[in-house]
Amino acid sequence: MIRRTLLEWGILPYGDGEAEIPPWAADRVAKVASASVFAGRHGGGVVEQGRKALRARGIVGVIASSDCALEILPKIEVKGDNGEATGQIRRRLVHMLASVLDLDIDVGKISEFAWQRESLLEILVRIFADKLIEAVRRGLPRHYIQQADDLPAIRGKLDVTRQFTKLAAEPSRLSCRYDALTADIPLNQVMRATVTTLARVTRSASNQRSLRELVFAYADISDLSMSAFRWEQVVLDRTNQRWRELFDLARLLLEGRFQTTTAGDSGGFSLLFEMNALFEEYVSITLKRVLAGTDLRVISQGGRLFCLENEEHRGLFQTRPDILIKRGEEVVQIIDTKWKKIANRIDDQKHGVAQGDVYQMMAYGQIYKCARLTLVYPHHTALHFDEGIQAVHSVTGSTARLGVATIDVARGAQIGQRLESIVRQQLAS
């Protein structure tokens, strides 16, 4: 089994060494990656297959075929040697996913050795399997489902129409409609589908053992393909609320919010996340939690005002800022997140901020009548200052101010309070 790990935007040369990938394995990885929704028109949106090397792009996760796998990790700056640093990056990525999905993941149950040696896919499979085994031991959820059957004795209600038409010649059979308590419900079908899929892709012996135990537990549940069931059919209420975490985790693994894909025709599996989207939602969710109960309210992907109107006063070019900070009904700050490094050159007063990003923020400020605009980037050690507000610029001809801020996602401790400090410092500027 060929397994390689690469950082986003990194390059993996072709070859047989430990820091290289054999050309045949690169072909298979690229084929699976080309089936992803991130692949784009030409198929190179996840990995670019060059003449001498594979190059990762801004998508992270795992791409696997039957005998090779490529893990792409985000560029999060952490301390330690190669193995220790890689483990810390996996831990931070899992933390971000858990925060966004509101998952209670006890990372202490996973050894430091596992963080360093197991891929992101195997770690997520282990988390899912451990949680599901614990839930199954407490009993599968069951619901009453209406059944229709021809029985020798009455059960429930008689289907009069069928009884005196289809069964008119068989008086020994009664057409009955009744409610039966069953475990073969959409929620359990989702769990079985997840277990079945993960059992095919995991290479960890301990994960395989756990999943075999779960396959046995779900033996009486319908084994439906992904295309055969609908997520919206799953009912989560007070009777099965404890399954919400597992349902969200299953959906992450099978369908994805950032986006998980299974590549059927390419003979492989991919678990992929767009870091721009993940970083945006991580910042948004964290701010919502820390500002709850204060005078400030967080709206993510809201606003939806239009830039233009036509002659019939119909809106054109709808806007959707990443984060709106409101006090009452007033928008007091607009935040846009960018998963890319800003420049650290002293002679670059723009800090490497893209001109298009500035134009976008100025348009937001005008449309939403907001005077405090903030661009938030991931922090990196090459910057001359600690995380926080790196620069504040006045918008020409107005009282609006555009701040450029960074947040160190490698430091999980009190990240909510640190983001709140950025927001309040910008409001006070």
KOLFIDO-327904 format. One record per residue (C-alpha): residue number from 1; y, x, z. Coordinates in Angstrom, 3 decimals. Layout:
- seq | yy | xx | zz
- NUM | Y | X | Z
...
REM end
This chain:
- seq | yy | xx | zz
- 1 | 0.000 | 0.000 | 0.000
- 2 | 3.296 | 1.536 | -1.145
- 3 | 6.110 | 0.671 | 1.258
- 4 | 9.643 | 1.988 | 0.991
- 5 | 12.885 | 1.291 | 2.882
- 6 | 16.323 | 1.563 | 1.328
- 7 | 19.884 | 0.778 | 2.432
- 8 | 21.987 | -1.629 | 0.368
- 9 | 23.617 | 0.089 | -2.608
- 10 | 21.222 | 3.012 | -2.069
- 11 | 19.175 | 4.789 | -4.741
- 12 | 15.389 | 5.332 | -4.698
- 13 | 14.228 | 7.895 | -7.297
- 14 | 10.961 | 7.523 | -9.184
- 15 | 8.162 | 9.789 | -8.063
- 16 | 5.194 | 10.145 | -5.738
- 17 | 6.998 | 11.574 | -2.694
- 18 | 7.678 | 9.693 | 0.559
- 19 | 11.350 | 9.332 | -0.375
- 20 | 10.459 | 8.164 | -3.896
- 21 | 8.739 | 5.182 | -5.493
- 22 | 6.044 | 5.427 | -8.199
- 23 | 7.222 | 3.966 | -11.516
- 24 | 4.428 | 1.362 | -11.532
- 25 | 5.517 | 0.140 | -8.072
- 26 | 9.161 | 0.062 | -9.176
- 27 | 8.144 | -2.122 | -12.131
- 28 | 6.408 | -4.628 | -9.832
- 29 | 9.246 | -4.717 | -7.310
- 30 | 11.791 | -5.238 | -10.081
- 31 | 9.676 | -8.050 | -11.569
- 32 | 9.529 | -9.915 | -8.237
- 33 | 13.252 | -9.310 | -7.645
- 34 | 14.098 | -10.713 | -11.085
- 35 | 12.658 | -14.107 | -9.991
- 36 | 15.228 | -14.390 | -7.172
- 37 | 18.221 | -16.701 | -7.444
- 38 | 20.319 | -13.574 | -6.858
- 39 | 18.901 | -11.801 | -9.898
- 40 | 21.585 | -13.086 | -12.241
- 41 | 21.408 | -13.532 | -15.974
- 42 | 20.034 | -10.064 | -16.696
- 43 | 17.720 | -9.859 | -13.678
- 44 | 19.431 | -6.918 | -11.961
- 45 | 21.344 | -8.704 | -9.215
- 46 | 18.970 | -7.587 | -6.452
- 47 | 17.808 | -4.185 | -7.726
- 48 | 18.822 | -2.312 | -10.856
- 49 | 15.951 | -0.582 | -12.619
- 50 | 17.405 | 2.557 | -14.172
- 51 | 15.744 | 5.317 | -16.152
- 52 | 15.339 | 7.577 | -13.124
- 53 | 15.666 | 5.369 | -10.043
- 54 | 15.895 | 1.931 | -8.489
- 55 | 19.329 | 1.031 | -7.129
- 56 | 19.797 | -1.648 | -4.490
- 57 | 22.762 | -3.980 | -4.568
- 58 | 24.403 | -6.141 | -1.887
- 59 | 21.263 | -8.174 | -1.159
- 60 | 19.035 | -7.256 | 1.795
- 61 | 15.512 | -8.229 | 2.807
- 62 | 11.994 | -7.573 | 1.556
- 63 | 10.505 | -7.678 | -1.945
- 64 | 6.712 | -7.502 | -1.981
- 65 | 3.847 | -7.665 | -4.446
- 66 | 0.110 | -7.300 | -3.740
- 67 | 0.177 | -3.530 | -3.278
- 68 | 3.815 | -2.452 | -2.872
- 69 | 6.900 | -3.548 | -0.968
- 70 | 10.557 | -2.571 | -0.871
- 71 | 12.670 | -3.273 | 2.206
- 72 | 16.452 | -3.259 | 1.738
- 73 | 18.516 | -3.047 | 4.928
- 74 | 22.277 | -3.534 | 5.427
- 75 | 24.562 | -0.565 | 5.929
- 76 | 25.149 | -1.012 | 9.647
- 77 | 26.174 | 2.241 | 11.318
- 78 | 23.977 | 2.969 | 14.334
- 79 | 23.144 | 6.108 | 16.297
- 80 | 19.809 | 7.906 | 16.246
- 81 | 17.468 | 9.694 | 13.857
- 82 | 16.076 | 8.024 | 10.745
- 83 | 13.318 | 6.011 | 12.449
- 84 | 15.411 | 5.013 | 15.461
- 85 | 18.429 | 4.102 | 13.298
- 86 | 16.275 | 1.998 | 10.972
- 87 | 14.854 | 0.134 | 13.979
- 88 | 18.334 | -0.544 | 15.329
- 89 | 19.476 | -1.900 | 11.945
- 90 | 16.495 | -4.284 | 11.841
- 91 | 17.286 | -5.389 | 15.379
- 92 | 20.942 | -6.091 | 14.502
- 93 | 19.989 | -7.984 | 11.339
- 94 | 17.530 | -10.154 | 13.283
- 95 | 20.246 | -10.754 | 15.899
- 96 | 22.659 | -11.936 | 13.195
- 97 | 20.044 | -14.286 | 11.740
- 98 | 19.155 | -15.610 | 15.190
- 99 | 22.818 | -16.245 | 16.013
- 100 | 23.458 | -18.131 | 12.791
- 101 | 20.300 | -20.247 | 13.125
- 102 | 20.714 | -20.710 | 16.898
- 103 | 17.285 | -19.204 | 17.546
- 104 | 16.208 | -18.052 | 20.997
- 105 | 14.487 | -14.777 | 20.152
- 106 | 13.352 | -12.515 | 22.966
- 107 | 13.646 | -9.150 | 21.223
- 108 | 12.329 | -7.506 | 24.384
- 109 | 8.840 | -8.720 | 23.462
- 110 | 8.924 | -6.473 | 20.391
- 111 | 8.309 | -2.801 | 21.187
- 112 | 10.660 | -0.080 | 20.025
- 113 | 7.757 | 1.298 | 17.980
- 114 | 7.478 | -2.012 | 16.104
- 115 | 11.222 | -2.100 | 15.347
- 116 | 10.966 | 1.404 | 13.903
- 117 | 7.676 | 1.042 | 12.014
- 118 | 7.343 | -2.595 | 10.971
- 119 | 9.342 | -4.058 | 8.098
- 120 | 11.825 | -6.873 | 8.562
- 121 | 9.287 | -9.286 | 7.051
- 122 | 6.552 | -8.323 | 9.514
- 123 | 8.950 | -8.641 | 12.461
- 124 | 10.041 | -12.133 | 11.392
- 125 | 6.412 | -13.141 | 10.786
- 126 | 5.523 | -11.948 | 14.272
- 127 | 8.396 | -13.873 | 15.853
- 128 | 7.409 | -17.035 | 13.985
- 129 | 3.681 | -16.699 | 14.745
- 130 | 4.238 | -16.013 | 18.460
- 131 | 6.557 | -19.010 | 18.826
- 132 | 4.245 | -21.289 | 16.852
- 133 | 1.137 | -20.298 | 18.846
- 134 | 2.992 | -21.073 | 22.072
- 135 | 4.104 | -24.459 | 20.716
- 136 | 0.666 | -25.382 | 19.325
- 137 | -0.982 | -24.692 | 22.671
- 138 | 1.236 | -27.408 | 24.127
- 139 | 0.041 | -29.842 | 21.466
- 140 | 0.941 | -30.790 | 17.900
- 141 | 3.608 | -33.475 | 17.456
- 142 | 2.283 | -36.866 | 16.346
- 143 | 3.875 | -39.978 | 14.888
- 144 | 2.734 | -43.478 | 14.077
- 145 | 2.323 | -43.887 | 10.330
- 146 | 1.588 | -47.148 | 8.555
- 147 | -1.903 | -47.241 | 7.061
- 148 | -3.609 | -49.665 | 4.676
- 149 | -7.388 | -49.939 | 4.527
- 150 | -10.223 | -52.396 | 3.896
- 151 | -12.130 | -52.719 | 7.189
- 152 | -15.085 | -54.787 | 8.457
- 153 | -12.935 | -56.106 | 11.356
- 154 | -9.291 | -57.052 | 11.611
- 155 | -6.919 | -54.292 | 12.728
- 156 | -3.193 | -54.766 | 12.844
- 157 | -2.041 | -57.346 | 10.311
- 158 | -3.950 | -58.938 | 7.454
- 159 | -2.615 | -58.217 | 3.954
- 160 | -2.951 | -61.780 | 2.737
- 161 | -2.054 | -61.074 | -0.898
- 162 | -4.635 | -58.338 | -1.334
- 163 | -7.253 | -60.251 | 0.710
- 164 | -7.223 | -63.319 | -1.540
- 165 | -6.887 | -61.413 | -4.813
- 166 | -8.593 | -58.010 | -4.864
- 167 | -11.037 | -58.840 | -2.042
- 168 | -11.663 | -62.487 | -2.858
- 169 | -15.236 | -61.677 | -3.848
- 170 | -15.846 | -59.475 | -0.787
- 171 | -15.354 | -61.621 | 2.345
- 172 | -17.057 | -58.941 | 4.460
- 173 | -14.055 | -56.644 | 3.989
- 174 | -10.610 | -57.345 | 5.459
- 175 | -7.444 | -55.872 | 3.991
- 176 | -5.558 | -54.509 | 6.992
- 177 | -2.176 | -52.908 | 7.564
- 178 | -1.782 | -51.068 | 10.843
- 179 | 0.019 | -48.156 | 12.535
- 180 | -2.087 | -45.088 | 13.351
- 181 | -1.079 | -42.137 | 15.528
- 182 | -1.586 | -39.009 | 13.449
- 183 | -0.679 | -35.334 | 13.430
- 184 | -0.669 | -35.205 | 9.635
- 185 | 3.109 | -35.605 | 9.414
- 186 | 5.744 | -33.705 | 7.366
- 187 | 6.735 | -31.419 | 10.288
- 188 | 3.163 | -30.175 | 10.721
- 189 | 2.741 | -29.931 | 6.958
- 190 | 5.779 | -27.616 | 6.851
- 191 | 4.254 | -25.459 | 9.586
- 192 | 0.925 | -25.263 | 7.789
- 193 | 2.640 | -24.359 | 4.499
- 194 | 4.550 | -21.590 | 6.279
- 195 | 1.403 | -20.255 | 7.940
- 196 | -0.500 | -20.323 | 4.632
- 197 | 2.284 | -18.519 | 2.769
- 198 | 2.791 | -15.851 | 5.427
- 199 | -0.969 | -15.223 | 5.683
- 200 | -0.903 | -14.199 | 2.022
- 201 | 1.973 | -11.733 | 2.328
- 202 | 1.595 | -10.078 | 5.754
- 203 | -0.091 | -6.685 | 5.928
- 204 | 0.053 | -6.306 | 9.715
- 205 | -3.373 | -6.624 | 11.388
- 206 | -1.900 | -8.302 | 14.478
- 207 | 0.048 | -10.782 | 12.341
- 208 | -3.075 | -11.570 | 10.325
- 209 | -5.010 | -12.316 | 13.536
- 210 | -2.279 | -14.633 | 14.811
- 211 | -2.030 | -16.467 | 11.499
- 212 | -5.820 | -16.911 | 11.290
- 213 | -5.684 | -18.588 | 14.705
- 214 | -2.949 | -20.887 | 13.413
- 215 | -4.827 | -21.691 | 10.192
- 216 | -7.686 | -22.960 | 12.377
- 217 | -5.260 | -25.015 | 14.512
- 218 | -3.831 | -26.691 | 11.384
- 219 | -7.188 | -27.270 | 9.672
- 220 | -6.799 | -31.079 | 9.768
- 221 | -3.241 | -31.044 | 8.380
- 222 | -2.695 | -31.593 | 4.643
- 223 | -2.264 | -28.281 | 2.860
- 224 | 0.603 | -29.130 | 0.507
- 225 | 2.304 | -26.770 | -1.913
- 226 | 5.996 | -26.034 | -1.495
- 227 | 6.835 | -28.287 | -4.434
- 228 | 4.873 | -31.221 | -2.981
- 229 | 6.905 | -31.897 | 0.164
- 230 | 10.568 | -32.504 | 0.903
- 231 | 12.423 | -30.937 | 3.801
- 232 | 14.398 | -34.130 | 4.379
- 233 | 11.170 | -35.989 | 5.215
- 234 | 10.893 | -34.043 | 8.465
- 235 | 12.059 | -36.121 | 11.432
- 236 | 13.362 | -34.242 | 14.469
- 237 | 14.150 | -36.482 | 17.432
- 238 | 13.960 | -36.389 | 21.216
- 239 | 10.148 | -36.522 | 21.091
- 240 | 9.829 | -33.252 | 19.156
- 241 | 13.154 | -31.507 | 19.774
- 242 | 11.383 | -28.365 | 20.979
- 243 | 10.184 | -27.844 | 17.370
- 244 | 13.686 | -27.542 | 15.933
- 245 | 13.773 | -23.762 | 16.300
- 246 | 10.419 | -23.393 | 14.568
- 247 | 11.498 | -25.729 | 11.781
- 248 | 14.682 | -23.709 | 11.188
- 249 | 12.688 | -20.471 | 11.232
- 250 | 10.119 | -21.908 | 8.807
- 251 | 12.907 | -23.016 | 6.512
- 252 | 14.428 | -19.544 | 6.663
- 253 | 11.108 | -17.974 | 5.691
- 254 | 10.198 | -20.431 | 2.943
- 255 | 13.433 | -21.797 | 1.541
- 256 | 16.294 | -19.871 | 3.043
- 257 | 19.966 | -20.406 | 3.672
- 258 | 21.104 | -17.026 | 2.406
- 259 | 18.599 | -17.185 | 0.264
- 260 | 14.855 | -16.872 | 0.744
- 261 | 12.769 | -17.163 | -2.391
- 262 | 9.075 | -17.106 | -3.199
- 263 | 8.353 | -15.685 | -6.593
- 264 | 5.269 | -17.448 | -7.888
- 265 | 5.160 | -16.425 | -11.547
- 266 | 5.897 | -12.792 | -10.721
- 267 | 2.923 | -12.552 | -8.366
- 268 | 4.948 | -11.619 | -5.305
- 269 | 7.121 | -12.738 | -2.448
- 270 | 10.748 | -12.079 | -1.606
- 271 | 12.691 | -12.715 | 1.575
- 272 | 16.301 | -12.037 | 0.678
- 273 | 19.714 | -12.516 | 2.267
- 274 | 23.174 | -12.172 | 0.786
- 275 | 25.091 | -10.100 | 3.316
- 276 | 28.475 | -11.541 | 2.314
- 277 | 27.272 | -15.054 | 3.215
- 278 | 25.423 | -13.938 | 6.347
- 279 | 28.402 | -11.944 | 7.678
- 280 | 30.749 | -14.864 | 7.039
- 281 | 28.578 | -17.363 | 8.895
- 282 | 27.867 | -14.891 | 11.714
- 283 | 31.594 | -14.426 | 12.359
- 284 | 32.217 | -18.173 | 12.059
- 285 | 29.406 | -19.222 | 14.419
- 286 | 30.348 | -16.553 | 16.952
- 287 | 33.994 | -17.679 | 16.964
- 288 | 32.979 | -21.341 | 17.327
- 289 | 30.983 | -20.518 | 20.440
- 290 | 33.560 | -18.314 | 22.115
- 291 | 36.513 | -20.619 | 21.362
- 292 | 34.725 | -23.817 | 22.431
- 293 | 36.706 | -25.449 | 25.222
- 294 | 39.945 | -23.620 | 24.367
- 295 | 43.019 | -24.913 | 22.536
- 296 | 41.659 | -23.446 | 19.281
- 297 | 39.102 | -25.016 | 16.962
- 298 | 37.069 | -23.293 | 14.220
- 299 | 36.367 | -24.945 | 10.857
- 300 | 34.039 | -23.056 | 8.512
- 301 | 34.142 | -23.587 | 4.753
- 302 | 36.641 | -26.399 | 5.330
- 303 | 40.081 | -27.364 | 4.087
- 304 | 39.087 | -28.112 | 0.491
- 305 | 42.675 | -28.571 | -0.646
- 306 | 43.436 | -28.095 | -4.337
- 307 | 45.566 | -25.375 | -5.884
- 308 | 46.848 | -27.539 | -8.734
- 309 | 47.345 | -31.133 | -9.811
- 310 | 47.235 | -32.520 | -13.339
- 311 | 49.560 | -35.164 | -14.752
- 312 | 47.427 | -37.913 | -13.175
- 313 | 47.785 | -36.154 | -9.798
- 314 | 44.114 | -35.277 | -9.737
- 315 | 43.347 | -32.045 | -7.921
- 316 | 42.178 | -28.931 | -9.746
- 317 | 40.679 | -25.685 | -8.397
- 318 | 39.571 | -26.700 | -4.925
- 319 | 39.902 | -24.063 | -2.207
- 320 | 37.396 | -23.373 | 0.545
- 321 | 38.571 | -20.694 | 2.999
- 322 | 35.828 | -19.005 | 5.007
- 323 | 37.323 | -19.899 | 8.405
- 324 | 40.238 | -22.088 | 9.477
- 325 | 41.563 | -21.755 | 13.034
- 326 | 43.241 | -24.988 | 14.111
- 327 | 45.334 | -25.963 | 17.107
- 328 | 45.243 | -29.733 | 17.072
- 329 | 45.600 | -30.652 | 13.397
- 330 | 47.683 | -27.588 | 12.508
- 331 | 46.075 | -24.644 | 10.720
- 332 | 47.349 | -21.652 | 12.688
- 333 | 45.207 | -18.916 | 11.148
- 334 | 43.029 | -18.409 | 8.075
- 335 | 40.247 | -15.821 | 8.157
- 336 | 38.326 | -14.475 | 5.197
- 337 | 35.348 | -12.163 | 5.763
- 338 | 34.331 | -9.356 | 3.414
- 339 | 31.077 | -7.413 | 3.756
- 340 | 32.385 | -4.111 | 2.434
- 341 | 33.950 | -0.985 | 3.857
- 342 | 37.692 | -0.537 | 3.882
- 343 | 39.204 | 2.863 | 3.114
- 344 | 39.934 | 5.428 | 5.807
- 345 | 42.474 | 7.521 | 3.918
- 346 | 45.741 | 8.025 | 5.775
- 347 | 47.683 | 8.086 | 2.490
- 348 | 46.253 | 4.718 | 1.399
- 349 | 48.399 | 2.055 | 3.046
- 350 | 46.394 | -0.633 | 1.251
- 351 | 43.258 | 0.521 | 3.139
- 352 | 41.229 | -0.116 | 0.014
- 353 | 41.786 | -3.870 | 0.268
- 354 | 41.252 | -5.482 | -3.135
- 355 | 44.341 | -6.908 | -4.773
- 356 | 42.478 | -10.116 | -5.622
- 357 | 41.639 | -10.649 | -1.929
- 358 | 45.325 | -10.370 | -1.020
- 359 | 46.337 | -12.831 | -3.752
- 360 | 43.688 | -15.261 | -2.519
- 361 | 44.937 | -15.080 | 1.069
- 362 | 48.554 | -15.579 | -0.017
- 363 | 47.484 | -18.668 | -1.956
- 364 | 45.678 | -19.985 | 1.132
- 365 | 48.770 | -19.422 | 3.236
- 366 | 50.925 | -21.364 | 0.782
- 367 | 48.510 | -24.281 | 0.315
- 368 | 47.660 | -24.709 | 4.018
- 369 | 51.171 | -23.817 | 5.249
- 370 | 49.720 | -21.141 | 7.501
- 371 | 51.675 | -18.039 | 8.545
- 372 | 48.806 | -15.968 | 10.001
- 373 | 46.208 | -14.632 | 7.574
- 374 | 43.373 | -12.253 | 8.477
- 375 | 40.846 | -10.306 | 6.431
- 376 | 37.838 | -9.216 | 8.516
- 377 | 35.587 | -6.330 | 7.447
- 378 | 32.657 | -4.539 | 9.118
- 379 | 33.811 | -1.531 | 11.125
- 380 | 32.627 | 1.995 | 10.306
- 381 | 33.018 | 5.281 | 12.137
- 382 | 35.071 | 6.971 | 9.401
- 383 | 38.067 | 4.803 | 10.291
- 384 | 40.741 | 6.521 | 12.347
- 385 | 40.985 | 3.680 | 14.881
- 386 | 38.625 | 1.595 | 16.984
- 387 | 37.559 | -1.842 | 15.756
- 388 | 40.176 | -4.589 | 15.771
- 389 | 43.440 | -5.024 | 13.874
- 390 | 43.792 | -2.030 | 11.557
- 391 | 47.049 | -3.075 | 9.875
- 392 | 49.470 | -6.010 | 9.720
- 393 | 51.669 | -6.607 | 6.677
- 394 | 54.575 | -9.008 | 6.195
- 395 | 54.315 | -11.306 | 3.175
- 396 | 57.380 | -10.760 | 1.014
- 397 | 60.026 | -13.477 | 1.323
- 398 | 58.362 | -15.349 | 4.198
- 399 | 57.471 | -15.146 | 7.889
- 400 | 53.741 | -14.987 | 7.078
- 401 | 51.764 | -11.929 | 8.124
- 402 | 48.495 | -10.633 | 6.685
- 403 | 46.270 | -8.699 | 9.064
- 404 | 43.383 | -6.393 | 8.163
- 405 | 40.768 | -6.250 | 10.928
- 406 | 37.311 | -4.763 | 11.480
- 407 | 34.437 | -5.744 | 13.782
- 408 | 31.552 | -3.433 | 14.730
- 409 | 28.396 | -5.517 | 14.175
- 410 | 26.279 | -2.643 | 15.500
- 411 | 27.634 | -3.457 | 18.961
- 412 | 26.209 | -6.819 | 19.887
- 413 | 27.602 | -6.893 | 23.427
- 414 | 30.522 | -9.318 | 23.877
- 415 | 31.094 | -9.593 | 20.144
- 416 | 32.479 | -13.108 | 20.663
- 417 | 35.157 | -11.878 | 23.033
- 418 | 35.994 | -9.036 | 20.654
- 419 | 36.435 | -11.447 | 17.747
- 420 | 38.542 | -13.749 | 19.933
- 421 | 40.771 | -10.773 | 20.763
- 422 | 41.377 | -10.207 | 17.035
- 423 | 42.265 | -13.868 | 16.519
- 424 | 44.672 | -14.054 | 19.455
- 425 | 46.268 | -10.681 | 18.669
- 426 | 46.979 | -11.841 | 15.134
- 427 | 48.406 | -15.160 | 16.372
- 428 | 50.739 | -13.268 | 18.680
- 429 | 51.952 | -10.866 | 15.988
REM end
